[in-house]
Amino acid sequence: MREFTVRVTSITTLAVEAESEDEAIDKACEEAWKYDADEKTGEILKEDD
């Protein structure tokens, strides 16, 4: 597992552990509702090994 920092809204980023960038984006977007997200698009900002 690697750790990814994913932007899921214009003001919220989440750190998630995932096998790939696609999985990290999916995981982060699934959590976006906790932050009253009005959008569900993800963008990888950083990847840590």
C-alpha positions in Angstrom: 0.0 0.0 0.0 1.1 3.5 -0.7 -0.3 6.8 0.7 -1.9 9.3 -1.6 -3.0 12.8 -0.9 -6.2 13.5 -3.0 -8.0 16.8 -3.5 -11.7 15.9 -3.5 -13.2 19.4 -3.3 -11.7 22.9 -3.8 -10.9 23.1 0.0 -10.6 19.5 1.2 -7.8 17.0 0.7 -7.6 13.5 2.2 -4.7 11.1 2.8 -5.7 7.6 1.8 -3.9 4.3 1.5 -4.4 2.5 -1.8 -2.7 0.3 -4.3 -3.1 2.7 -7.2 -4.0 6.3 -8.1 -7.5 5.2 -9.3 -8.2 3.4 -6.1 -7.0 6.4 -4.1 -9.3 8.7 -5.9 -12.3 6.3 -5.5 -11.6 6.0 -1.7 -11.3 9.8 -1.3 -14.4 10.6 -3.2 -16.3 8.0 -1.1 -15.4 10.0 2.0 -16.1 13.4 0.4 -19.7 13.5 1.8 -18.3 14.0 5.3 -17.1 17.4 4.2 -20.3 18.5 2.6 -18.7 18.1 -0.9 -20.7 19.5 -3.7 -18.5 17.7 -6.2 -17.0 14.3 -6.4 -13.9 14.6 -8.5 -10.5 13.6 -7.3 -7.1 14.8 -8.2 -3.8 13.2 -6.9 -1.7 15.9 -5.3 1.1 13.7 -3.8 2.2 10.1 -3.6 4.3 8.7 -0.8 5.9 5.3 -0.9 
